[in-house]
Amino acid sequence: MAIQSVHCYSHGSHETDEEFDAVWVTYFNKPDIDAWELCKGVNTLVGYDLVPEQLNDVASAVHILEAVKDKAGPHREIYPYFTQELRPTLNELGIFTPEKLSLDNV
């Protein structure tokens, strides 16, 4: 007897990686996207262990850093490594970490 792995989706269809990406690219490229929709989309993707690659505002960047720290959970060495590796880019773009902005104390 063979065992078969089956993924059940509530919407009943299977989405390719390209289709999935296209949905989210369209979502984040909406010209009238507001802060709530942006956070909702980022939080949804973080739930999938994904992060959008191109969001052009500081608040979104800081939100993603917070999400990475949260997702690292008990693995406390991950977030410092992540920020260490991003440090040159963060400095170049003038983006502060949540810790530097004292958001970790809120």
Disulfide bonds with the S-S distance in Angstrom:
none
